[in-house]
Amino acid sequence: MNLSLGQFQDAFVEALYQRPAPALASLTEQAAFAVYRNTVLCGCVEALRANFPSVETLVGTGWMHDATGAYAQQTPPDDARLIRYGAGFPAFMQALQASQDVPYLADVARLDWYWCEVFSAHQEPYLTLSDLAGMTATDLERGHLAPRSCVRWQWFDAHPAYSLWRVSREGLPWSADHPWVAEGALLSGDSDGVSHQPLQIGACAFLDACAAGQSLQVASQIAQQTQPDLDFSDLLGRLLQAKAFLPLTFA
């Protein structure tokens, strides 16, 4: 059977992941192909372990090796940049975490994945405090703050996911008296790397509203309704310091 280049490539990938590829039987039956297949899968496993270090800290090397191997078999990379491999791994962890009695595992994996996304994101211009100088209250009310592509945030209402992620990633001890409460997290990236900080629920609501295209006035109202005691001035200052927004735009 004569295959086009595209057909050959598709069949080759199927064979690598031990799925039927009858058109390449003469190739896949060779002993060397099994060695090559194992090398590729090992590379995928190592990439996943590198991308999700906090998860491995929590579950251990053996469990992580088995989990990443199973994920790699199901979901091969679709990008040559392996730091972008594992988008579906948090959902995969969601299905496995019940058996490990670690209900926070998928959320820790999400934060590891956000770190990868932020680290590899395209660098864009950002809003600074000086950009706001001279603007009137009316200007700000109708302005739109759009989060940069190198920013991620999420509110975790079931457990202190951010604290668990941070101590696991940084190799810090977990304090037995740490309060088991809901937490939010903000990750942002620039030329110096990735920074992160805890985030309150009102702040997450504010960023959600900004990302949805709401004006600064509406987004701030949503934030205050979500968290009445939110110090909005402090929040805006911290978000500007984290380079969270693109330059201000107006309706």
PAZAPA-4460 file (N, C-alpha, C; in steps of 0.05 Angstrom, whole numbers, plus 32768, in hexadecimal, padded with zeros to 4 digits):
% residues 251
    n_x    n_y    n_z   ca_x   ca_y   ca_z    c_x    c_y    c_z   seq   type   mol
   8011   7FE8   8000   8000   8000   8000   8012   8019   8000     1      M     A
   800C   802B   7FED   801B   8044   7FEC   800D   8059   7FFD     2      N     A
   801C   8064   8010   8011   8078   8022   801C   8094   801B     3      L     A
   800C   80A8   801D   8016   80C3   801B   8026   80C9   8035     4      S     A
   8034   80DF   8035   8044   80E6   804D   8032   80EA   8065     5      L     A
   801B   80F7   8061   8009   80FC   8077   7FFD   80E2   8081     6      G     A
   7FF6   80D0   8070   7FEB   80B6   8078   8000   80A6   8087     7      Q     A
   8019   80A7   807E   802F   8099   808B   8033   80A4   80A7     8      F     A
   8033   80BF   80AA   8037   80CB   80C4   8020   80C3   80D7     9      Q     A
   8008   80C3   80CE   7FF1   80BC   80DF   7FF3   809F   80E8    10      D     A
   7FFA   808E   80D6   7FFC   8071   80DC   8014   806D   80EF    11      A     A
   8029   807C   80EC   8041   8079   80FD   803A   8080   811A    12      F     A
   802C   8096   811D   8024   809E   8138   8011   808A   8144    13      V     A
   7FFE   807F   8135   7FED   806A   813F   7FFD   8052   8149    14      E     A
   8011   804A   8139   8022   8034   8140   8032   8039   8159    15      A     A
   803C   8052   815C   804C   8059   8173   803C   8055   818D    16      L     A
   8022   805A   818B   8012   8059   81A3   8002   803F   81A4    17      Y     A
   800D   802A   8196   8003   800F   8198   7FE6   800C   818F    18      Q     A
   7FDF   801D   817B   7FC4   801B   816F   7FC8   800E   8154    19      R     A
   7FB3   8002   8149   7FB6   7FF4   812F   7FC0   8006   8119    20      P     A
   7FD4   7FFC   810B   7FDF   800A   80F4   7FE8   7FF5   80DF    21      A     A
   7FD5   7FE6   80D4   7FDB   7FD0   80C2   7FED   7FD8   80AA    22      P     A
   7FEB   7FF1   80A1   7FFA   7FF9   808A   8018   7FF9   8090    23      A     A
   801F   7FFA   80A9   803C   7FFB   80B1   8044   7FE1   80BF    24      L     A
   8037   7FCC   80BA   803D   7FB3   80C8   805A   7FAA   80C4    25      A     A
   8064   7FAD   80AC   8080   7FA5   80A7   8094   7FB5   80B7    26      S     A
   808C   7FCD   80BE   809E   7FDE   80CF   809A   7FD8   80EC    27      L     A
   8081   7FD7   80F5   807C   7FD5   8112   8082   7FB9   811D    28      T     A
   8085   7FA5   810C   808C   7F8B   8115   80A9   7F87   811B    29      E     A
   80B9   7F9B   8113   80D6   7F9A   8118   80DC   7FA0   8136    30      Q     A
   80EF   7F92   8141   80F6   7F96   815D   80FF   7FB2   8163    31      A     A
   810C   7FBF   8150   8116   7FDA   8154   80FF   7FEE   8158    32      A     A
   80E8   7FE8   814C   80D1   7FFB   814F   80C7   7FFB   816C    33      F     A
   80C8   7FE4   8179   80BF   7FE3   8195   80D2   7FF4   81A6    34      A     A
   80EB   7FF4   81A0   80FE   8005   81AF   80F8   8022   81AA    35      V     A
   80F2   8029   8191   80EC   8045   818A   80D2   804E   8198    36      Y     A
   80BE   803C   8198   80A5   8043   81A5   80A9   8048   81C3    37      R     A
   80B9   8037   81CF   80BE   803B   81EC   80CD   8055   81F2    38      N     A
   80E0   805C   81E0   80EF   8075   81E3   80DC   808D   81E2    39      T     A
   80C9   808C   81CE   80B7   80A3   81CB   80A5   80A5   81E4    40      V     A
   809A   808F   81EE   8089   8090   8205   8098   8099   821E    41      L     A
   80B1   8090   8220   80C1   8099   8237   80C5   80B7   8236    42      C     A
   80C9   80C2   821E   80CC   80DF   821B   80B3   80EE   8223    43      G     A
   809B   80E2   821C   8082   80EF   8224   807F   80EE   8243    44      C     A
   8085   80D8   824F   8083   80D5   826C   8095   80E9   827A    45      V     A
   80AE   80EC   8270   80C0   80FF   827D   80B7   811C   8279    46      E     A
   80AB   8122   8262   80A0   813D   825E   808A   8143   8271    47      A     A
   8078   8130   8275   8062   8133   8288   806C   8136   82A5    48      L     A
   807F   8127   82AC   808A   8129   82C7   8096   8144   82CB    49      R     A
   80A4   814F   82B6   80B0   8169   82B8   809A   817F   82BA    50      A     A
   8084   817B   82AC   806F   8190   82AA   805D   8190   82C3    51      N     A
   805D   8179   82D2   804B   8177   82E9   805B   816F   8302    52      F     A
   806F   817E   830A   807F   8176   8321   8071   8176   833B    53      P     A
   805D   8188   833F   804F   8189   8358   803E   8170   835C    54      S     A
   8033   8166   8346   8023   814D   8347   8035   8136   8350    55      V     A
   804C   8134   8344   805E   811E   834B   8067   811F   8368    56      E     A
   806B   8137   8372   8072   813A   838F   805C   812F   83A1    57      T     A
   8043   8133   8399   802D   812A   83A9   8028   810C   83A7    58      L     A
   802C   8100   8390   8024   80E4   838C   803C   80D1   838C    59      V     A
   8054   80DB   8388   806C   80CA   8387   8073   80C2   836B    60      G     A
   808D   80BB   8368   8098   80B6   834D   808B   809E   8340    61      T     A
   8087   8088   834F   807C   8070   8342   805F   8074   8338    62      G     A
   804E   8080   8348   8033   8085   8340   8032   8098   8328    63      W     A
   8043   80AD   8329   8044   80C1   8314   804D   80B4   82FA    64      M     A
   8061   80A2   82FB   806B   8095   82E3   8054   8084   82D6    65      H     A
   8045   8076   82E7   802F   8066   82DC   8019   8078   82D0    66      D     A
   8013   808D   82DD   7FFD   809F   82D4   8006   80AD   82BA    67      A     A
   801E   80B7   82B9   8027   80C5   82A0   802A   80B1   8289    68      T     A
   8032   8099   828F   8033   8085   827A   8018   807F   826E    69      G     A
   8004   807C   8280   7FE9   8077   8276   7FDE   808F   8266    70      A     A
   7FE4   80A7   826F   7FDB   80BF   8260   7FE9   80C1   8245    71      Y     A
   8003   80BB   8245   8012   80BD   822C   8008   80A9   8217    72      A     A
   8000   8091   8220   7FF4   807D   820E   7FDB   8087   8202    73      Q     A
   7FCA   8095   8211   7FB0   809F   8208   7FB3   80B9   81F7    74      Q     A
   7FC5   80CA   81FF   7FC6   80E5   81F4   7FE3   80ED   81EC    75      T     A
   7FEA   80E8   81D4   8005   80F0   81CB   8007   810E   81C8    76      P     A
   8020   8119   81C8   8023   8135   81C5   8019   813F   81AA    77      P     A
   800F   8157   81A8   8007   8163   818F   8017   817C   8189    78      D     A
   802D   8180   8198   803E   8197   8194   805B   818E   819A    79      D     A
   806D   8196   8189   8089   818D   818D   8095   819A   81A6    80      A     A
   8089   81B0   81B0   8093   81BD   81C8   8086   81AE   81E0    81      R     A
   8096   819D   81ED   808A   818B   8201   8082   8199   821A    82      L     A
   808A   81B2   821E   807F   81C1   8235   8061   81C6   8231    83      I     A
   8058   81C3   8219   803B   81C6   8213   802D   81AB   8211    84      R     A
   8039   8197   821D   802D   817C   821D   8020   8177   8239    85      Y     A
   8007   8170   8239   7FFA   8169   8252   7FE1   8179   8257    86      G     A
   7FD5   8186   8243   7FBE   8197   8248   7FA7   8187   8254    87      A     A
   7FA5   816D   824D   7F8F   815D   8257   7F97   814D   8271    88      G     A
   7FAF   8151   827A   7FB8   8142   8292   7FA9   8148   82AB    89      F     A
   7FA2   8162   82B1   7F91   8167   82C9   7F77   8158   82C8    90      P     A
   7F69   8157   82B1   7F50   8148   82B0   7F55   812A   82B3    91      A     A
   7F6C   8120   82A9   7F73   8105   82AD   7F77   80FF   82CB    92      F     A
   7F84   8112   82D9   7F88   810F   82F6   7F6D   810F   8305    93      M     A
   7F5A   811E   82FA   7F40   8120   8307   7F34   8104   8309    94      Q     A
   7F38   80F4   82F4   7F2C   80D9   82F4   7F3B   80C6   8307    95      A     A
   7F55   80CC   830D   7F65   80BA   831D   7F67   80C1   833A    96      L     A
   7F61   80DA   8341   7F66   80E4   835C   7F55   80D6   8371    97      Q     A
   7F3E   80CD   836A   7F2D   80C0   837E   7F3A   80A7   838A    98      A     A
   7F47   8098   8379   7F54   807F   8382   7F6C   8085   8394    99      S     A
   7F77   809D   8392   7F8E   80A5   83A3   7F87   80B5   83BC   100      Q     A
   7F6D   80BA   83BF   7F63   80CA   83D5   7F71   80E5   83D6   101      D     A
   7F75   80F1   83BF   7F81   810C   83BD   7F6F   811D   83AC   102      V     A
   7F59   8127   83B7   7F45   8135   83A7   7F4F   814F   839B   103      P     A
   7F66   8159   83A4   7F71   8172   839A   7F86   816D   8383   104      Y     A
   7F8A   8154   837C   7FA0   814E   8369   7F9C   815C   834E   105      L     A
   7F83   815B   8343   7F7E   8166   8329   7F83   8184   8329   106      A     A
   7F7B   8192   833F   7F7F   81AF   8340   7F9D   81B6   8342   107      D     A
   7FAC   81A6   8351   7FC9   81AA   8351   7FD5   81A7   8335   108      V     A
   7FCB   8192   8327   7FD4   818E   830B   7FCC   81A6   82F9   109      A     A
   7FB5   81B2   82FE   7FAD   81C9   82EF   7FC0   81E0   82F3   110      R     A
   7FC9   81E4   830B   7FDC   81FA   8311   7FF7   81F4   8304   111      L     A
   8000   81DB   8304   8018   81D4   82F6   8015   81DA   82D8   112      D     A
   7FFE   81D4   82CD   7FF9   81D9   82B1   7FF8   81F6   82AB   113      W     A
   7FEC   8206   82BC   7FEB   8223   82B9   8008   822E   82B8   114      Y     A
   8019   8223   82C9   8035   822C   82CA   8042   8227   82AE   115      W     A
   803D   8210   82A3   8048   820A   8288   803D   821D   8273   116      C     A
   8023   8223   8274   8017   8235   8261   8022   8251   8264   117      E     A
   8024   825A   827C   802E   8275   8281   804B   8278   8279   118      V     A
   805B   8264   827F   8078   8264   8279   807C   8265   825B   119      F     A
   806C   8257   824B   8070   8255   822E   805F   8268   821E   120      S     A
   8050   827A   822C   803F   828C   821D   804E   82A2   820F   121      A     A
   8042   82AD   81FA   804E   82C3   81EC   804D   82DC   81FD   122      H     A
   8063   82EB   81FE   8065   8303   820E   8057   831A   8200   123      Q     A
   8045   8327   820E   8036   833E   8203   803B   8357   8214   124      E     A
   8034   836E   8209   8037   8387   8219   8024   8386   8231   125      P     A
   802A   8395   8245   801A   8394   825D   8014   83B0   8268   126      Y     A
   7FFE   83B2   8277   7FF5   83CB   8283   8006   83D1   829C   127      L     A
   800E   83EA   829E   801D   83F2   82B6   800D   8408   82C5   128      T     A
   8015   840D   82DD   8007   8422   82ED   800A   843D   82DF   129      L     A
   8021   8443   82D3   8025   845D   82C6   8013   8460   82AE   130      S     A
   800A   844A   82A2   7FF7   844C   828B   7FDC   8457   8294   131      D     A
   7FD6   8455   82AD   7FBC   845E   82B7   7FBD   847B   82C1   132      L     A
   7FD5   8486   82C2   7FD7   84A2   82CB   7FC9   84B5   82B9   133      A     A
   7FBA   84C7   82C4   7FAC   84DB   82B4   7F91   84D3   82AA   134      G     A
   7F89   84BA   82AF   7F6F   84B1   82A6   7F5A   84B9   82BA   135      M     A
   7F43   84C0   82AF   7F2D   84C8   82C1   7F1E   84AF   82CA   136      T     A
   7F0C   84B3   82DE   7EFC   849D   82E8   7EEA   8492   82D1   137      A     A
   7EE1   84A4   82C0   7ED0   849B   82A9   7EE0   848A   8296   138      T     A
   7EF9   8492   8291   7F0A   8482   827F   7F0D   8466   828A   139      D     A
   7F13   8464   82A4   7F17   844A   82B0   7EFD   8439   82B1   140      L     A
   7EE7   8446   82B5   7ECE   8437   82B6   7EC7   8429   829C   141      E     A
   7ECE   8437   8285   7EC7   842B   826C   7EDF   841B   825F   142      R     A
   7EF4   841A   826E   7F0B   840B   8264   7F08   83ED   8268   143      G     A
   7F17   83DE   8258   7F17   83C1   8259   7F33   83B8   8260   144      H     A
   7F35   83A7   8274   7F4E   839A   827C   7F4E   837D   8273   145      L     A
   7F5D   8377   825F   7F5E   835B   8254   7F77   834D   825F   146      A     A
   7F74   8336   826C   7F8B   8328   8276   7F9E   831F   825F   147      P     A
   7FB7   8320   8265   7FCB   8317   8251   7FCA   82F9   824D   148      R     A
   7FD5   82EF   8237   7FD4   82D2   8232   7FE7   82C3   8244   149      S     A
   7FF9   82D1   8252   800C   82C3   8264   8002   82C6   8281   150      C     A
   7FE8   82C7   8285   7FDC   82C9   82A0   7FC7   82B3   82A3   151      V     A
   7FC8   82A5   82BA   7FB3   8291   82C0   7FAA   8296   82DD   152      R     A
   7F91   8290   82E2   7F87   8292   82FD   7F70   827E   8301   153      W     A
   7F6A   8277   8319   7F53   8266   831F   7F4D   8266   833D   154      Q     A
   7F33   8264   8343   7F2A   8261   835F   7F25   8244   8364   155      W     A
   7F2F   8239   837A   7F2B   821D   8381   7F1B   821C   839B   156      F     A
   7F02   8215   8399   7EF0   8218   83B0   7EF0   8200   83C3   157      D     A
   7EFF   81EB   83BD   7EFD   81D3   83CE   7F15   81CE   83E0   158      A     A
   7F2B   81DB   83DA   7F44   81D6   83E9   7F59   81EB   83E3   159      H     A
   7F6E   81EC   83F3   7F83   8200   83EE   7F96   81F7   83D8   160      P     A
   7F8C   81F6   83C0   7F9B   81EB   83AA   7FB5   81FB   83A5   161      A     A
   7FB3   8216   83A7   7FCB   8226   83A2   7FE1   8220   83B6   162      Y     A
   7FDB   821E   83CF   7FEF   8218   83E3   7FFB   81FC   83DF   163      S     A
   7FE9   81E9   83DA   7FF3   81CE   83D4   8006   81CD   83BD   164      L     A
   7FFE   81DB   83A8   800F   81DD   8390   802A   81EA   8396   165      W     A
   8029   8200   83A4   8041   8210   83A9   8055   8200   83BA   166      R     A
   804C   81F4   83CF   805F   81E6   83E1   806A   81CD   83D2   167      V     A
   8059   81C0   83C2   8062   81A8   83B3   8076   81B0   839E   168      S     A
   8071   81C5   8390   8083   81CE   837B   809E   81D8   8385   169      R     A
   809D   81E5   839C   80B5   81F1   83A7   80C3   81E0   83BC   170      E     A
   80B8   81C7   83C0   80C5   81B5   83D3   80C3   81BE   83F0   171      G     A
   80AE   81CC   83F7   80AA   81D6   8413   809A   81C3   8423   172      L     A
   809C   81C3   843D   808C   81B2   844E   806F   81BD   8450   173      P     A
   805C   81AB   8453   8040   81B3   8457   803B   81B5   8475   174      W     A
   8032   81CC   847D   802C   81D1   8499   8012   81C4   84A1   175      S     A
   8013   81B5   84B7   7FFB   81A6   84C1   7FE5   81B9   84C9   176      A     A
   7FEC   81D2   84D0   7FD7   81E4   84D9   7FCF   81F8   84C2   177      D     A
   7FD7   81F2   84AA   7FCE   8202   8493   7FB0   81FF   8490   178      H     A
   7FA1   8215   848E   7F84   8213   848C   7F7B   8206   8472   179      P     A
   7F68   81F4   8474   7F5E   81E6   845C   7F46   81F6   8451   180      W     A
   7F4D   820B   8442   7F39   821D   8438   7F3C   8221   8419   181      V     A
   7F27   822C   840D   7F28   8232   83F1   7F3E   8247   83EB   182      A     A
   7F49   8245   83D3   7F5E   8258   83CB   7F5C   825D   83AD   183      E     A
   7F67   8274   83A6   7F6A   827B   838A   7F88   827E   8384   184      G     A
   7F8E   827E   836A   7FAA   8281   8362   7FAC   8292   8349   185      A     A
   7FC2   82A1   8347   7FC8   82B0   832F   7FE5   82A9   8327   186      L     A
   7FE8   82A2   830D   8003   829E   8302   8006   82B1   82EB   187      L     A
   801D   82BE   82EA   8023   82D0   82D4   8040   82CD   82CB   188      S     A
   8044   82D2   82B2   805F   82CE   82A7   806A   82E7   8299   189      G     A
   8084   82EA   829A   8092   82FF   828B   80AE   82F5   8283   190      D     A
   80BF   8307   827A   80D9   82FE   8272   80EA   82F3   8288   191      S     A
   80E2   82F9   82A1   80F1   82EF   82B8   80E7   82D3   82C2   192      D     A
   80D2   82C9   82B6   80C7   82AF   82BE   80AA   82B1   82C7   193      G     A
   80A3   829F   82D9   8087   829D   82E3   8085   82A6   8300   194      V     A
   8072   82B7   8306   806D   82BE   8322   8051   82B4   8329   195      S     A
   804C   82B1   8343   8032   82A7   834B   802C   82B3   8367   196      H     A
   8012   82B4   836C   8009   82BF   8386   7FEC   82B5   838B   197      Q     A
   7FE4   82B5   83A5   7FC9   82AD   83AC   7FB6   82C3   83A3   198      P     A
   7F9D   82BB   839E   7F89   82CE   8393   7F6F   82C9   83A2   199      L     A
   7F62   82DF   83A9   7F48   82DD   83B7   7F32   82D8   83A2   200      Q     A
   7F1A   82CF   83AC   7F05   82C8   839A   7EFB   82E0   838A   201      I     A
   7EFB   82F8   8396   7EF2   8310   8388   7F05   8317   8371   202      G     A
   7F1F   8312   8376   7F33   8317   8361   7F30   8304   834A   203      A     A
   7F2A   82EB   834F   7F25   82D8   833A   7F0C   82E0   832A   204      C     A
   7EF7   82E9   8338   7EDF   82F2   832A   7EE5   830A   8319   205      A     A
   7EF6   831C   8323   7EFD   8334   8313   7F0C   832C   82FA   206      F     A
   7F1F   831A   82FC   7F2E   8312   82E4   7F1C   8302   82D0   207      L     A
   7F09   82F2   82DB   7EF6   82E4   82CA   7EE6   82F9   82BA   208      D     A
   7EDD   830E   82C7   7ECC   8322   82BA   7EDD   8331   82A5   209      A     A
   7EF5   8338   82AC   7F07   8345   8299   7F0B   8334   8280   210      C     A
   7F10   831A   8285   7F15   8308   826E   7EFC   8305   825D   211      A     A
   7EE4   8309   8269   7ECB   8307   825A   7EC4   8320   824B   212      A     A
   7ED6   8335   824D   7ED2   834D   823F   7EC2   8363   824D   213      G     A
   7EBD   835F   8267   7EAE   8373   8276   7EC0   838C   827A   214      Q     A
   7EB3   83A3   827C   7EC1   83BC   8282   7ECD   83BB   829E   215      S     A
   7EE0   83CC   82A3   7EEC   83CD   82BD   7ED7   83D3   82D3   216      L     A
   7EC4   83E4   82CC   7EAF   83EB   82E0   7E9F   83D2   82E7   217      Q     A
   7E96   83C4   82D2   7E85   83AC   82D7   7E95   8396   82E5   218      V     A
   7EAE   8392   82DC   7EBF   837D   82E7   7EC4   8383   8305   219      A     A
   7EC8   839C   830C   7ECD   83A2   8328   7EB4   839F   8339   220      S     A
   7E9D   83A4   832D   7E83   83A0   833B   7E7F   8382   8340   221      Q     A
   7E85   8372   832D   7E83   8355   8330   7E95   834B   8346   222      I     A
   7EAE   8355   8346   7EC1   834E   835B   7EB7   8355   8377   223      A     A
   7EAC   836D   837A   7EA3   8376   8394   7E8A   8366   839D   224      Q     A
   7E79   835F   838A   7E61   834F   8391   7E6A   8333   839A   225      Q     A
   7E7E   8329   838D   7E88   830E   8394   7E96   830E   83AF   226      T     A
   7EA4   8323   83B4   7EB3   8326   83CE   7EB0   8342   83D8   227      Q     A
   7E9C   8348   83E8   7E97   8364   83F1   7EAE   8371   8400   228      P     A
   7EBF   8361   840D   7ED5   836D   841C   7EEF   836F   840B   229      D     A
   7EED   836C   83F1   7F04   836D   83E0   7F10   8389   83DF   230      L     A
   7F2A   838B   83E3   7F39   83A4   83E1   7F40   83A7   83C3   231      D     A
   7F30   83B5   83B4   7F34   83B6   8397   7F4D   83C5   838F   232      F     A
   7F53   83DA   839E   7F6C   83EA   8398   7F84   83D8   839B   233      S     A
   7F85   83C9   83B1   7F9C   83B7   83B5   7F9D   83A1   839F   234      D     A
   7F85   8397   8398   7F84   8382   8383   7F8F   838D   8369   235      L     A
   7F86   83A4   8360   7F8E   83AF   8347   7FAC   83B4   8347   236      L     A
   7FB7   83BE   835D   7FD4   83C2   835F   7FE3   83A8   835C   237      G     A
   7FDA   8393   8369   7FE8   8379   8367   7FE6   836D   834B   238      R     A
   7FCF   8371   833E   7FCC   8366   8323   7FDE   8376   830F   239      L     A
   7FE0   8390   8313   7FF2   83A0   8302   800F   8397   8306   240      L     A
   8016   8393   831F   8031   838A   8326   8037   836F   8319   241      Q     A
   8023   835E   8317   8026   8343   830B   8025   8345   82ED   242      A     A
   8022   835C   82E1   8020   8360   82C4   800A   834F   82B8   243      K     A
   7FF3   8350   82C5   7FDD   833F   82BE   7FCD   8347   82A6   244      A     A
   7FCF   8362   829E   7FBD   836C   828A   7FCB   8377   8271   245      F     A
   7FBD   8375   825B   7FC6   8383   8243   7FC1   83A1   8247   246      L     A
   7FCD   83B2   8237   7FC6   83CE   8239   7FA8   83D3   8237   247      P     A
   7F9F   83E8   8245   7F83   83EE   8248   7F77   83F4   822C   248      L     A
   7F5F   83EA   8228   7F50   83F0   8210   7F35   83FC   8218   249      T     A
   7F27   8409   8205   7F0E   8416   820C   7EF8   840E   81F9   250      F     A
   7EDF   840E   8203   7EC8   8407   81F3   7EC4   841B   81DD   251      A     A
***
